[in-house]
Amino acid sequence: MFGSKKFRLIQIAVLSMLISSVHASDKNNDINKEVKTGENIVSFGAVGDGKTLNTKSIQAAIDQVNQNGGGRVIVPAGNFLSGSLMIKSGVELYLEKDAVILGSTNPFDYLSGKDLQHFINADNAMNIGITGLGTIDGRGRLLALNIDSLFFAGKWEEPNYNYRRHRPERRPKLVNFSQCKNIVLDGFTARRSANWVLNFDRCVNMTINNVTVDSDDYWNNDGMDIGDCKNVRITGCYVNSADDGICLKSHHADACNDSIYIANCTVRSSASAIKFGTASHGGFKNVKIENIYIFDTFRSAIALESVDGGILENIEINDITANNTGNAIFIKLGHRNVDGKVGTLKNVKISNVVVQVPFGAPDLKYEIRGPELAFFHNTFPASITGLPDHDVENVSLENIRIIYPGRANNGYAHLPVHRLKDVPENESQYPEFSMFGELPSWGFYVRHVKGLSMKNISLKVEERDFRPAFVFDDVSQLEMNRIQIEDTDNKKQVVFRNVSGYKTDFPEKAIQEVK
């Protein structure tokens, strides 16, 4: 399904990346080098007919290998139906070619007492992994619909049922590892989850390599969620997800994502492809992302969000290509945690980016599409925004090309530049590039920023757009060099409001200052 030339090139490129210097730790996590034992699940009574429930047999094999000091639990070719499984220290779950661990569609196979378990779990384990060329298939839509039916029959506890979107929220994730160390995920396919696909919380020393995520099956199918983890390396992966693609989250104020490296991946997302947030309590630091190909993505190619009081700093993003993607770059410092402190967002470098934004919705071919907005709007620009008295600081954009569709219509929606003060702050609103409503520019909207360098920025609009390309509002220490704007109008393309300390080689006659 994913045998494209682009993906094959990515796989080859991974080999060279394995020897490069990265932010993540060089500690060797390869659990395959010392396989002490190997247990085939068939020896424990597992039957790969797709009908026999094998939860107890597979778990018995895992427990035995754990008790023996570690090694492989081998899943041979076949369809092995199972409920929740718990991987324990020293265990490598090895999926042979054509092996499938098939998720039960009976919701009660994911309960321990009244507590919901996920499909493949690990908790406070070390030296663990999932490897091989097989598949973990959650059959998430069938499972979620069964949960939905049981809820309305009064047989399933669901305290947070989403009546607006007609879906249960208490659904198992496909893979969920919490507070684990020394993890290797390699080669397998994860598909059809009822919830987030691969989720990791406060894990340390993790390698994810050549993993395929194919999950456009139900709501909230985030491809990979990395939450408050340290020393993580994600390379050569293909992610097709009905929500955010590769997403860094921070759920804990006393923790953060630190030393993360993501490279040579392909992402298709009905939300944002590469995202920091929305959960951002502790934050994100020392992250390097490079050589990512993005396509058919509903929201942003790159979304960096600090809205819950955490830090977001020392981020380097390089070599991003995004086709048919709803927004190029969204950088937001917000205050969703209205009773807590405002976080920080600083020291971000983004370079060598090419994005093509379509006129219509980019995700029309998805099974689960992104929700449409409730208001009329023209195409949204890329944006970098802080808050009054809380600036985004020290952002560098270099070698950026964004192609917009144009066709903006001021009879459809209009916010003229003399009304820049009317763009709402929406400090506590969910962060998204559409959160301000209609915006007064087609290329970049920048507000509450201190220290912004823009070099070799090329913006093209394919059909007429009545708005200027750039709007800067409450911005200091701005540098603009080698700016190219391809538009059909001869209007002033750069608008300043409360801009100080700027340096530019852009023609002064093309800049409009407003109050």
BELTACOR-V965879 format. One record per pair of residues at least 24 apart in sequence whose ideal C-beta (glycine too) atoms are under 8 Angstrom apart, sorted by the first residue. I is the first residue (numbers start at 1). GAP is how many residues later the second one is. D is the distance in whole Angstrom. If there is no record, write none. Layout:
# BELTACOR-V965879
I:GAP:D
I:GAP:D
This chain:
# BELTACOR-V965879
1:213:7
2:210:6
2:212:8
2:236:5
2:238:8
2:264:8
6:260:6
6:287:6
7:231:6
7:259:6
10:226:6
10:228:8
10:254:5
10:255:7
10:256:6
10:281:8
10:283:7
11:199:6
11:225:5
13:223:7
13:251:5
13:278:7
14:195:7
14:196:7
14:221:5
14:222:4
14:249:8
14:250:5
17:218:5
17:219:8
17:246:5
17:247:6
18:217:7
22:211:7
22:239:4
22:266:7
23:236:5
23:237:7
23:238:5
23:263:5
23:264:7
23:265:5
24:207:5
24:208:6
24:209:5
24:235:5
24:236:7
24:237:4
25:180:6
25:205:8
25:206:4
25:234:6
27:155:8
27:178:6
27:204:7
29:98:8
29:153:5
29:154:7
29:155:5
29:176:5
29:177:7
29:178:5
30:154:6
31:39:8
31:59:8
31:61:5
31:96:5
31:97:7
31:98:5
31:151:7
31:153:5
32:60:7
32:97:8
32:99:7
32:152:7
34:36:8
35:36:5
35:37:6
35:57:7
36:32:7
36:33:5
36:34:5
36:35:4
36:54:8
37:28:6
37:31:5
37:32:7
37:33:7
37:34:4
37:35:7
38:27:8
38:33:6
38:34:4
38:35:8
38:36:6
38:56:8
39:25:6
39:26:5
39:32:7
39:33:7
39:34:6
39:35:7
40:34:5
40:36:6
41:32:6
41:33:7
41:34:6
41:35:8
41:39:7
42:34:6
46:34:6
47:31:8
47:33:8
48:28:7
48:29:7
48:30:2
48:31:5
48:32:5
48:51:8
48:52:8
49:29:7
49:30:7
50:28:8
50:29:4
50:31:6
50:52:6
51:30:6
52:29:6
53:28:5
53:29:7
53:30:7
53:51:7
53:56:7
54:26:5
54:27:6
54:28:5
55:27:5
55:28:4
55:29:7
55:30:7
55:49:8
55:54:7
58:24:6
58:27:6
58:43:7
59:26:6
59:27:7
62:24:7
62:25:6
62:26:6
62:29:5
62:31:7
63:25:7
65:25:7
65:26:5
66:24:6
66:25:6
70:57:6
75:24:4
75:26:6
75:57:8
75:59:6
82:27:8
82:37:8
83:26:3
83:27:6
83:36:8
84:25:7
84:26:5
84:28:7
84:33:4
84:34:7
84:35:6
84:37:6
84:88:7
85:34:7
85:35:6
85:36:7
86:31:8
86:35:5
86:36:7
86:37:7
87:33:7
87:34:7
87:35:4
87:38:6
87:41:5
87:43:8
87:90:8
88:34:7
88:37:6
88:40:8
89:36:5
89:37:5
89:38:6
89:39:7
90:36:8
90:37:5
90:38:7
91:34:8
91:37:6
91:38:8
92:36:7
92:37:4
92:38:8
92:39:6
92:92:7
93:27:7
93:36:7
93:37:5
93:38:7
94:37:5
94:38:5
95:35:7
95:36:7
95:37:4
95:38:7
95:39:3
95:40:7
95:41:7
95:93:5
96:36:6
96:37:7
96:38:6
97:35:7
97:36:4
97:37:7
98:36:7
99:33:7
99:35:3
99:36:7
100:34:6
100:35:5
100:36:8
100:37:6
101:33:8
101:34:7
101:35:5
101:36:7
102:35:5
102:37:7
103:33:8
103:34:6
103:35:4
103:36:5
103:37:7
103:40:6
103:71:8
103:89:8
103:91:8
104:35:8
104:39:8
105:34:6
105:37:4
105:38:5
105:41:6
106:40:7
107:36:7
107:39:6
107:40:5
107:43:6
107:49:6
110:62:5
114:43:7
116:54:6
116:56:6
117:55:7
118:54:5
118:55:4
118:56:7
118:57:7
118:58:4
118:77:8
118:81:8
119:53:5
119:54:7
119:55:5
119:56:7
119:57:8
119:74:8
120:54:7
120:55:5
120:56:7
121:55:5
121:56:7
122:54:8
122:55:4
122:56:7
122:58:5
122:61:8
123:54:8
123:55:5
123:56:7
123:57:7
124:54:7
124:55:5
124:56:7
125:52:8
125:55:5
125:56:8
126:54:6
126:55:4
126:56:5
127:54:7
127:55:5
128:49:8
128:52:6
128:54:7
128:55:6
128:56:8
129:54:6
129:55:4
129:56:6
129:57:7
130:45:7
130:54:8
130:55:5
130:56:8
130:58:6
131:53:6
131:54:7
131:55:5
131:56:6
131:57:7
132:54:8
132:55:6
132:56:6
133:54:5
133:55:7
134:54:6
134:55:7
135:53:7
135:54:4
135:55:8
135:56:6
136:38:6
136:39:7
136:52:7
136:53:7
136:54:5
136:55:7
137:54:5
137:55:5
138:34:8
138:36:5
138:53:7
138:54:5
138:55:5
138:56:6
138:77:8
138:79:8
139:53:5
139:78:8
140:31:8
140:34:7
140:52:5
140:53:5
140:54:4
140:55:7
140:75:7
140:77:4
140:78:5
140:81:7
141:51:7
141:53:7
141:76:5
141:77:5
143:28:7
143:29:7
143:51:5
144:24:7
144:27:5
144:50:5
144:74:5
144:75:8
147:24:6
147:47:8
165:54:7
165:206:8
167:51:8
167:52:5
171:24:4
171:47:8
171:49:8
173:24:7
173:26:5
174:24:7
174:41:7
175:24:7
176:25:8
177:24:7
177:26:6
178:24:7
178:25:8
179:24:7
180:24:8
181:24:6
182:24:8
183:24:7
184:25:8
185:24:7
185:26:5
186:24:6
186:25:7
187:24:7
188:24:8
189:24:8
189:25:6
190:24:7
190:25:7
191:24:6
191:26:8
192:25:4
193:24:6
193:25:7
193:28:5
194:24:6
195:25:5
195:26:7
196:24:6
196:25:7
196:26:4
196:29:5
196:47:8
197:24:6
197:25:6
197:26:6
197:27:7
197:44:7
198:25:7
198:26:5
198:27:7
199:25:8
199:26:5
199:28:7
200:24:8
200:25:7
200:26:6
200:27:6
200:29:6
200:32:8
201:26:5
201:27:7
201:28:8
201:50:7
202:25:7
202:26:5
202:27:7
202:50:7
202:53:6
203:26:5
203:27:8
203:29:8
204:25:7
204:26:5
204:27:6
205:25:8
205:26:5
206:25:7
206:26:5
206:27:7
207:25:8
207:26:5
208:24:8
208:25:7
208:26:5
208:27:7
208:29:6
209:24:8
209:25:8
209:26:5
209:27:6
209:28:7
210:25:8
210:26:5
210:27:7
211:26:5
211:27:8
212:25:7
212:26:5
212:27:8
213:24:7
213:25:7
213:26:4
213:27:6
213:28:6
214:24:8
214:26:5
215:25:7
215:26:6
215:27:6
216:24:6
216:25:7
216:26:4
216:54:7
216:150:6
216:151:5
216:152:6
217:25:7
217:150:7
217:151:7
218:24:7
218:150:6
219:24:7
219:149:6
221:147:7
222:25:5
222:49:8
223:24:8
223:44:7
223:46:7
225:24:5
226:31:6
226:34:7
227:24:6
227:25:8
227:30:7
227:52:7
228:24:5
228:27:4
228:28:6
228:29:6
228:54:6
229:28:6
229:31:7
230:27:7
230:28:5
230:29:6
231:27:8
231:28:5
232:25:8
232:27:7
232:28:5
232:29:7
233:28:5
234:26:8
234:27:7
234:28:5
234:29:7
234:31:7
235:26:8
235:27:8
235:28:5
235:29:5
235:30:7
236:28:5
236:29:7
237:28:5
237:29:8
238:27:7
238:28:5
239:26:7
239:27:7
239:28:5
239:29:7
239:30:7
240:28:5
241:26:8
241:27:7
241:28:5
241:29:7
241:30:8
242:28:5
242:124:6
242:125:7
242:126:4
243:26:7
243:27:6
243:28:5
244:25:6
244:27:5
244:28:5
244:29:8
244:31:5
245:24:4
245:26:8
245:27:7
245:28:4
245:29:7
245:30:7
245:49:8
245:52:7
246:27:7
246:28:6
246:29:7
247:25:8
247:27:8
247:28:5
247:29:8
247:30:8
248:27:7
248:28:5
248:29:8
248:36:6
248:39:7
249:28:7
249:29:8
249:30:4
249:31:8
250:27:8
250:29:6
250:30:5
250:31:5
250:32:4
250:33:5
250:34:6
250:58:7
250:60:5
251:28:5
251:30:6
251:31:8
252:29:6
252:30:5
253:28:4
253:29:5
253:56:7
253:57:7
254:28:6
255:27:5
256:26:4
256:27:4
256:28:6
256:29:6
256:54:7
256:55:7
257:25:8
257:26:7
257:27:5
257:28:7
257:30:7
258:26:8
258:27:5
258:28:6
259:27:5
259:28:8
260:24:8
260:26:7
260:27:4
260:28:7
261:26:8
261:27:5
261:28:8
262:25:8
262:26:7
262:27:5
262:28:8
262:30:7
263:25:8
263:26:7
263:27:5
263:28:5
263:29:8
264:26:8
264:27:5
264:28:8
265:26:8
265:27:5
265:28:8
266:26:8
266:27:5
266:28:8
266:29:8
267:25:6
267:26:7
267:27:5
267:28:8
267:30:7
268:26:7
268:27:6
268:28:5
268:29:6
269:25:8
269:28:5
269:29:7
269:30:7
270:27:8
270:28:5
270:93:5
270:96:5
270:98:6
270:99:6
270:100:5
271:26:8
271:27:6
271:28:5
271:99:6
272:25:7
272:27:4
272:28:4
272:29:8
272:30:8
272:31:4
272:58:8
273:24:5
273:27:7
273:28:5
273:29:7
273:49:7
273:52:7
274:27:7
274:28:5
274:29:7
274:43:7
274:46:8
275:25:7
275:28:4
275:29:8
275:30:7
276:27:7
276:28:5
276:29:6
276:30:8
276:36:6
276:39:8
277:26:7
277:27:8
277:28:3
277:29:7
277:30:6
277:31:8
277:154:6
278:27:6
278:29:7
278:30:8
278:58:8
278:152:7
278:153:6
279:29:6
280:25:6
280:26:5
280:27:6
280:28:4
280:29:8
280:30:4
280:32:7
280:63:7
281:27:5
281:28:6
281:29:5
281:56:8
282:28:5
282:29:8
283:27:3
283:28:4
283:29:6
283:30:8
283:60:7
284:26:7
284:27:7
284:28:5
284:29:8
284:31:7
285:26:6
285:27:8
285:28:5
285:29:5
285:30:8
286:28:5
287:27:7
287:28:5
287:29:7
288:27:8
288:28:5
288:29:8
288:30:8
289:26:8
289:27:7
289:28:5
289:29:7
289:31:8
290:26:8
290:27:7
290:28:4
290:29:5
291:27:8
291:28:5
292:27:7
292:28:5
292:29:8
293:28:5
293:29:8
294:26:7
294:27:7
294:28:4
294:29:7
294:31:6
295:27:7
295:28:5
295:29:6
295:30:7
296:27:8
296:28:5
296:29:8
296:66:5
296:67:6
296:69:7
296:70:8
297:25:7
297:27:7
297:28:4
297:29:7
297:65:6
297:66:7
298:28:5
298:63:7
298:64:6
298:65:4
298:68:8
298:71:7
298:72:4
299:27:5
299:28:6
299:31:8
299:71:7
299:133:7
299:134:7
300:25:8
300:26:7
300:27:4
300:28:7
300:29:7
300:30:4
300:133:6
301:24:5
301:26:7
301:27:6
301:28:7
301:52:8
301:54:5
302:26:7
302:27:5
302:28:7
302:48:7
302:51:8
303:27:5
303:28:8
303:29:8
303:128:8
303:130:8
304:26:7
304:27:5
304:28:7
304:41:7
304:44:7
305:25:8
305:26:8
305:27:5
305:29:7
305:126:5
306:26:7
306:27:5
306:28:7
306:37:4
306:38:7
306:39:5
307:25:7
307:26:7
307:27:4
307:28:7
307:29:4
307:30:7
307:36:7
307:124:5
308:28:6
308:29:5
308:32:7
308:35:7
309:28:5
309:31:5
309:32:5
309:33:7
309:34:5
310:33:5
311:32:6
311:33:5
311:34:8
312:31:7
312:32:7
312:33:5
312:34:8
312:36:8
313:31:7
313:32:7
313:33:5
313:34:5
313:35:8
314:33:5
315:32:7
315:33:5
315:34:7
316:33:5
317:31:8
317:32:7
317:33:5
317:34:7
317:36:8
318:31:8
318:32:8
318:33:5
318:34:6
319:32:8
319:33:5
319:34:8
320:30:8
320:32:7
320:33:5
320:34:7
320:35:8
321:32:8
321:33:5
321:34:8
322:31:8
322:32:7
322:33:4
322:34:7
323:33:5
324:32:6
324:34:5
324:38:5
325:30:6
325:31:7
325:32:6
325:33:8
325:37:6
326:31:7
326:32:8
326:35:8
326:36:5
326:54:8
326:107:8
327:30:7
327:53:6
327:55:7
327:106:4
328:25:7
328:27:4
328:29:7
328:54:4
328:72:8
328:74:5
329:24:7
329:26:8
329:53:4
329:54:8
329:55:7
329:68:8
329:71:8
330:52:7
330:53:6
330:101:8
330:102:7
330:103:4
331:52:7
331:53:4
331:54:7
331:61:6
331:64:7
332:51:7
332:53:6
332:99:5
332:103:8
333:52:7
333:53:4
333:54:6
333:57:6
333:58:8
333:59:5
333:115:8
334:53:7
334:92:8
334:93:6
334:94:7
334:95:7
334:97:5
335:52:6
335:55:8
335:92:4
335:93:6
336:91:8
336:92:5
336:93:8
336:94:7
336:95:7
338:89:8
338:90:5
342:45:6
342:48:5
344:49:8
345:41:7
345:47:5
345:48:7
346:46:7
346:47:4
346:48:5
346:49:8
347:46:7
347:47:5
348:46:7
348:47:5
348:48:7
349:46:8
349:47:4
349:49:8
350:45:8
350:46:7
350:47:5
350:48:8
350:50:7
351:45:7
351:46:7
351:47:4
351:48:5
351:49:8
352:46:8
352:47:5
352:48:8
353:46:7
353:47:5
353:48:7
353:49:8
354:47:5
354:48:8
355:46:7
355:47:5
355:48:7
356:46:8
356:47:5
357:45:7
357:46:7
357:47:5
357:48:6
358:47:6
359:46:4
359:47:8
359:48:6
373:61:6
375:38:8
375:62:6
375:63:8
376:36:6
376:37:5
376:62:8
377:35:8
377:36:5
377:57:7
377:60:7
377:61:5
378:30:4
378:31:7
378:34:6
378:35:5
378:60:7
378:64:8
378:87:8
378:89:7
379:25:6
379:26:6
379:27:8
379:28:8
379:29:6
379:63:7
379:86:8
380:53:5
380:54:6
380:59:6
381:58:6
381:60:5
381:61:6
381:62:5
381:63:5
381:64:5
382:51:8
382:61:7
382:62:5
382:63:7
383:50:6
383:53:8
383:56:7
383:61:7
383:62:4
383:63:7
383:64:8
384:60:7
384:61:8
384:62:5
384:63:8
384:65:6
384:68:7
385:51:8
385:60:7
385:61:7
385:62:5
385:63:6
385:64:8
386:61:7
386:62:3
386:63:6
387:38:7
387:40:6
387:61:6
388:37:7
388:60:6
388:86:8
390:58:7
391:57:5
391:58:6
391:59:4
391:85:8
392:56:7
392:57:5
392:58:7
393:56:8
393:57:5
393:58:5
394:56:8
394:57:4
395:54:7
395:56:7
395:57:5
395:58:7
396:56:8
396:57:5
396:59:8
397:55:8
397:56:7
397:57:5
397:58:7
397:60:6
398:55:7
398:56:8
398:57:4
398:58:6
399:56:7
399:57:5
400:54:8
400:56:7
400:57:5
400:58:7
401:56:8
401:57:4
401:58:8
401:59:7
402:41:7
402:56:8
402:57:6
402:58:7
403:57:5
403:59:7
404:38:6
404:39:7
404:55:7
404:56:7
404:57:5
404:58:7
404:61:7
405:56:8
405:57:5
405:58:7
406:36:7
406:55:4
406:56:5
406:57:4
406:58:6
406:59:4
407:56:5
407:57:7
407:58:7
408:34:6
408:56:8
408:57:4
408:58:6
408:59:6
409:57:8
410:56:5
413:25:4
414:24:7
415:24:7
415:25:5
416:24:7
417:51:7
417:54:7
417:78:5
417:95:7
417:97:5
418:96:6
420:51:7
420:53:5
420:75:8
420:77:5
420:94:6
423:24:7
423:50:8
439:32:8
440:27:6
440:28:7
440:31:5
440:55:7
441:26:5
441:27:5
441:28:6
441:29:6
441:30:4
441:54:7
442:25:5
442:26:7
442:27:6
443:25:8
443:26:4
443:27:6
443:42:7
444:25:7
444:26:5
444:27:7
445:26:5
446:24:7
446:25:7
446:26:5
446:27:7
446:29:6
447:25:8
447:26:4
447:27:6
447:28:7
448:25:8
448:26:5
448:27:8
449:25:8
449:26:5
449:27:8
449:29:8
450:25:8
450:26:5
450:27:6
451:25:8
451:26:5
452:25:7
452:26:5
452:27:7
453:26:5
454:24:8
454:25:7
454:26:5
454:27:7
454:29:7
455:24:7
455:26:5
455:27:6
456:25:7
456:26:4
457:25:7
457:26:5
457:27:7
458:26:4
458:28:7
459:25:7
459:26:5
459:27:7
460:25:8
460:26:4
460:27:8
461:25:7
461:26:5
461:27:7
463:25:8
464:24:5
464:25:7
465:24:8
468:24:6
468:25:5
468:26:7
468:27:5
468:44:7
469:24:4
469:25:7
470:24:5
470:25:7
471:24:5
471:26:8
472:24:5
472:25:7
472:27:5
473:24:5
473:25:6
473:26:8
474:24:5
474:25:8
475:24:5
475:25:8
475:27:8
476:24:5
476:25:5
477:24:5
477:25:8
478:24:4
478:25:7
478:26:8
479:24:5
479:25:7
480:24:4
480:25:7
480:26:5
481:24:5
